[in-house]
C-alpha cells in the first residue's frame, strides 16, 4: 500500500447502527493500539502495519492477502479480551468484523497500482490512536470493473488475457473464448438461476471480481444446446445462423465464433423483461414489413395497458383477447412438455409463440361450465368465460384478458423429454455444477 498519512479523520453523521459501529471501532482501536497479549502490537510488525492496513474515513482497510490472518488473530484477541471460548468467537468472527453479507473486495491505489482491500465499517472516535496510516482517496468498488493490473489476474491459470474490456479464457486444450466485461456483468445478474452458484459462490452474485475468481467452474458448467432441441431465443438471433447457444442452469449464453456475446433468460423474474424487450422490437419493425405468414388475427398494440405489460391482442369469436407475459410462459411450458408434436421451430421466438397461440385461441369455441375440466374450474371467476380448442382450454376474464391456459394432452414421457424436451437441457446444464472442495471465501 502507499505511504499514507496520519491526519485527523472527520466523523460522519450519526446514522442507524451507529452504536454497533462505535463499539466495533472501540474494539479495533484496542486491538491495534494495545500492547497486551494477542493485540496487533504483538502480532504485526511495523512493516506489516504499513503493508496490510489503512484507515479511510471510518473504515479499516485490510489488504486481501492479510484478511484471513487478520480474522484469526483478531478472534484470538477477542477471546482473550472477553473470556469466551475461541471456537465460539471463530464461528462468528466474520460477522462480528464485516457483517452478514459476502465479503466483497475494493481497490485502493499505490501510485497506479491497484491494491485489493476489504473495507471494515466502523466509527473511530480517535483514528490516530490505531497507529495506522490514512488513505486519502476513496476505495473503488471492484464489483463491476476489474482493473487490468489487478494482481488476481496473474494468479488465474484459466485466464489467457485481459485488455481492460475483454477477457480471453482458456476452455480446453487449444481452445479459447472471449467475453466482454459487460457480458460478465450481465451474467452475474442471472446467477441465482444457476443451481449451486448461489450456495457455493455467494460473493459472485455481488462482484465481477469474485465471479472471475471462480470462472473456470462456470466455463466447465456450460453445455451447448443441440440443434434438434427446442430453445426460446431473441429474434435478432433467428435472422441468421452461426450462433451457438450454451446453457448454464436456466440461463442461456450466446456464442458467435470464439466470443460469448450475450446472455439472457426466459425464466424466473427475467421472463417478463425478456418478453417485453422482444415485443418492443416487434413494434419497432418497419410499418409495412409483414409479421409472418399466418399473422392475420394477431394485433401488435402498445406494450402497456393499465400499467401492465401486454404482448398483443388476438381475434377470437367473442372479442379481442389480451396476451400477458405469464400466458407465454404457460404456453411454452405445455408446448415443450406434451407428447403431441407442435408447430414451433427448434429455435423459436416470441412471434412464433404468439402465432401459435393465435391459431389455437382463434379457433377455440366457448364451452359450458359443466364441460370445464375439474382442475380448471377453481380458476374460473365470476364474469370469466372458457374457450376450448381440442385439448387446449383458455380462461378469459370479462375484459378479454387471458388469465389461464390449460392443456390436457398427455405429458411426454421422461424418455421423450430426454430426446427433445427443455427439461433435459436444464438437467444436462447442471452437470459439472459447483461441487464441494471449492468453498467461497468467508
C-alpha positions, 0 to 999 in steps of 0.5 A: 500500500502507499505511504499514507498519512496520519491526519485527523479523520472527520466523523460522519453523521450519526446514522442507524447502527451507529452504536454497533459501529462505535463499539466495533471501532472501540474494539479495533482501536484496542486491538491495534493500539494495545500492547497486551497479549494477542493485540496487533502490537504483538502480532504485526510488525511495523512493516506489516502495519504499513503493508496490510492496513489503512484507515479511510474515513471510518473504515479499516482497510485490510489488504486481501492477502492479510484478511484471513490472518487478520480474522484469526488473530483478531478472534484470538484477541477477542477471546482473550479480551472477553473470556469466551471460548475461541471456537465460539468467537471463530464461528462468528468472527466474520460477522462480528468484523464485516457483517452478514453479507459476502465479503466483497473486495475494493481497490485502493491505489499505490501510485497506479497500482491497484491494491485489493482491500476489504473495507471494515465499517466502523466509527473511530472516535480517535483514528490516530490512536490505531497507529495506522496510516490514512488513505486519502482517496476513496476505495473503488468498488471492484464489483463491476470493473476489474482493473487490468493490473489487478494482481488476481489476474496473474494468479488465474491459470484459466485466464489467457488475457485481459485488455481492460474490456475483454477477457480471453479464457482458456476452455480446453486444450487449444481452445479459447473464448472471449467475453466482454466485461459487460457480458460478465456483468450481465451474467452475474445478474442471472446467477441465482438461476444457476443451481449451486452458484448461489450456495457455493459462490455467494460473493459472485452474485455481488462482484465481477471480481469474485465471479472471475475468481471462480470462472473456470467452474462456470466455463466447465458448467456450460453445455451447448444446446443441440440443434434438434432441441427446442430453445426460446431465443431473441429474434435478432438471433433467428435472422441468421445462423452461426450462433451457438447457444450454451446453457448454464442452469436456466440461463442461456449464453450466446456464442458467435465464433470464439466470443460469448456475446450475450446472455439472457433468460426466459425464466424466473423474474427475467421472463417478463423483461425478456418478453417485453424487450422482444415485443418492443422490437416487434413494434419497432419493425418497419410499418409495412414489413409483414409479421409472418405468414399466418399473422392475420388475427394477431394485433401488435398494440402498445406494450402497456395497458393499465400499467401492465405489460401486454404482448398483443391482442388476438381475434377470437369469436367473442372479442379481442383477447389480451396476451400477458407475459405469464400466458407465454410462459404457460404456453411454452411450458405445455408446448415443450412438455406434451407428447403431441408434436407442435408447430414451433421451430427448434429455435423459436421466438416470441412471434412464433409463440404468439402465432401459435397461440393465435391459431389455437385461441382463434379457433377455440369455441366457448364451452359450458361450465359443466364441460370445464375440466375439474382442475380448471374450474377453481380458476374460473371467476365470476364474469370469466368465460372458457374457450376450448380448442381440442385439448387446449382450454383458455380462461378469459376474464370479462375484459378479454384478458387471458388469465389461464391456459390449460392443456390436457394432452398427455405429458411426454414421457421422461424418455421423450423429454430426454430426446427433445424436451427443455427439461433435459437441457436444464438437467444436462446444464447442471452437470459439472455444477459447483461441487464441494472442495471449492468453498467461497471465501468467508 
